[in-house]
Every structure is written in C-alpha cells, then in structure tokens.
Amino acid sequence: MNIDAIYKHLNESWNIDSILIKKAKEADIRCDEYFKEIEGNEFLHQLNVLSIFQKHGLSEYHFAPSTGYGLNDPGRDIIDDIMADIFGYESALTRWQIVSGTHAITCALFGILRPGDLLLSITGPPYDTLQTVINKGKGALTEFNISFSTVNLNEKNSFDYKEIEKSLKLKPKLIFIQRSCGYSWRKAISSEELSECCLFIKKHSPETIILLDNCYCEFVDLKKPAELGIDITAGSFIKNPGGGIIPCGGYLAGKKELIELCASRMTAPGILGKQGATLGMNRIILQGIFIAPHTVSEALKGSVWSAYILESMGYEVFPSWNERRYDIIQAVKLNNPKALKTFCQGIQNSGPVDSKAKLEASRLPGYSDPVIMAGGTFIQGSSIELSADAPVRPPYIAYLQGGLTFGHVKIGILNALNLLIKEGKENK
Ligand SMILES: *Cc1c(COP(=O)(O)O)cnc(C)c1O
C-alpha cells in the first residue's frame, strides 16, 4: 500500500490531526539517511552475533532444560560464552534469575567492593534505583563501610577530567560510569569519550576497576565495551539485549576474575556460575540475543523519527533527530505535569496490551519521585518495547524508548501528539 494512502487512512479513520500527518511525511523523508546508517549498523551487529553463535557451536541440545541445582547445563555455559564474546570479554554471567538491571549492577558492586573501599561515580548521581543500593536502602553499600563519592559531568555533559583526577588520588577501587542518560537531560556518552576516559583512569590509577552501566546501549554503537577499556559491564534482558523476546533476566560481562567475584555474590562463594537451573529458558534467551540487533535498530529508527516530529512540533528534545546516538532513549520536555501525563497516556493507548488503562503516577521501589510509566508491553516493564516513563518532577521530561517495530513507534508518537493537540484545543 502506498504510504500516502496509509497516512490518509490515519487521518480519516484514526483522526490523526492533519498537521501531524504533514510532519510525519516530512519525517519519513528527512530521516531516511539516518535510517540507512542505523540499518548498516544493524547488519554489522547481526553478522557479528551470528558468527559468534556459530563459533561457539550452538546446537539444539543446548536448549535442553535443567532442573534442581542445574549442574552440567551446557546451554547455560554457551550463553555465558556467547554474551562474553558479544561484548569482547572472556567471561559473562547471564541469568534469568537476575531480576533486573539494578540487580545485575548490584552483583558487580557487592561482588567487587570490600569494606574500606571507595566507589566513585564519574557520571553524576547514578540511576534512581541504584541510590538505594549505594547509600539509601537497608543493607546498602555504605552499611558495609564502603564509601561513595560522585564527580558530576561538566557543563558540556562530558567527563570532568580535573575533578576525576583529584578523586583518583583517593585510589577508588571501582569507578562507575552510566553510559545512557537514565532520567537526566543529557546525551549518552560516546565511544570516543569512553575510551579516552578509560585511558585517563588507567594512567592515573591503574588498579582502579571500571564498571559500565550499559543499560539501553547494547547493539547501538559498533564498539564493544572491552575495546573501549571497560573492565566489566552489566545490563538487563528486558532492554536492548533481550530483543523484546527474553522475558526476564540480566547479564554481567567482563574480565574473568571480576565475573567470578560477581558470581560469588549472585549465587554463593564456591558455587559461582556452576549452578542455576535453566528450566527451559535457554532457547528463548538465545533467540532474544539473536534478534536483538534488529529490535534495537527498529527502536532507534523510532527514536530518530520521534525526535524529528517532536522538534518540528516545537518541543525541546534530547538528543536532536540528527545527532549521533549511543543509546535508544529519546527525551522530550513537556514542561508541565498535565502535558507529561497526556503524552504518556497517548503512548499507553497505543500499546498492544492494556491500551485502555488510565495512567496514574505512583511510587515505585527505588525511585525518589512518583513515576508515570506508559507500557502496554507484552513483558512487564519492558522498555525495549515502546514505552515512556517519567519521574514527575520539573521540567516534566518524558523518556521515550523502545519499539519492537518502527511502525508501532510511529503510531504511538502520532497518538500521543494527537492527544496533546486535542487537549490543547479543549482548553482554549
Ligand atoms: C534501566 C536502567 C538501570 C536498571 O534498571 P532496572 O529497572 O532495574 O532494570 C540502570 N541504569 C540505567 C541507566 C538504566 O536505564
């Protein structure tokens, strides 16, 4: 079907405002060169993932479920080997039992740090849910006499080398870098910035270990975390690397001795990664990893397209539609709580699941402000599926991300903007 006819249909049968239809057509054309670039990267990622699956000799018997202790589970082992390779490392710990990204990162923090050690974040305050892990929650790191300090990003939202150098004199055991923007108004950290920073850290404090919070960044840029000088990285399977297929879990990938420390914490010292029944999860985990480059590519196209249309409707966004991307997140400033809620409601109404749900901001474990979350996802809380969430605080920014298909992101953003336009007209 001709695209003009589809837009006509959206206008006439879905009541999408004509101004949005005009902008959508414009976005299709203007964004095309960026889509080509994204598709090129997807192809390379797909080639890489495929060759890694083949190199490790993935075979049907790896899909067999294990129960109980899960001893001798070759499928679990090959998933670890594949994930290690994807990120350029010798080891990985990939488990459905890791409940979230926060849990994966927590395994790294508690696995590596010891009483008396210093943890240093050099990308400002870490993601909301990690603050309880570090110093605000029961059983937090600080209760174990582990100290924590922060260096903020500079005014250009890049590394503040002067301050980092000062802090490195304290010989931090572990440096924490959050690559994606999380819930803050900044760009994701580029590969160039990351590799420069890792060199700087190792030059001034060679013993310091570098941990990368890789959430939302997997399969976006072509450089592997290991190539950038990162020692260990972690993420969630209900974001990029799960491809929208893996129903739960997380991963850690890094140097062998570090992954062992994390495994000691995730299971128990001595047991490490050698136990953990997979209950038939292996196939779906592998399938998700395999499809992840494509899913991420669809989500990225959605972000670029959304940024274009939001900008042309006068909203402030981050990053801009034509900026280079290192994560899948598209932030948009809505400026007031009502518009924020309406925007998220429009995304919720566009989901394949619970599209009729009425959104309310609510308090969530680990978050300091009430959060509005628009999901409508197959997998609960999955943010590689089209979703928008926002801590309700000025300047009322919505963080839009994911999309199993580019088409779905288009529909979602058109619906959300349409709802805002409708609301604007009613309020006149
Ligand atoms: C999602 C995310 C996490 C972990 O969050 P979970 O909801 O626990 O998976 C950590 N850091 C960043 C930057 C994230 O985006």
The ligand as a Gaussian input file, in Angstrom:
#p B3LYP/6-31G(d) Opt

LIG

0 1
 C       17.154000       0.579000      33.410000
 C       18.399000       1.088000      33.947000
 C       19.006000       0.516000      35.067000
 C       18.432000      -0.672000      35.775000
 O       17.100000      -0.595000      35.931000
 P       16.150000      -1.864000      36.142000
 O       14.820000      -1.232000      36.015000
 O       16.469000      -2.348000      37.498000
 O       16.428000      -2.870000      35.103000
 C       20.181000       1.047000      35.498000
 N       20.750000       2.080000      34.878000
 C       20.209000       2.646000      33.788000
 C       20.905000       3.772000      33.117000
 C       19.023000       2.167000      33.288000
 O       18.495000       2.719000      32.215000

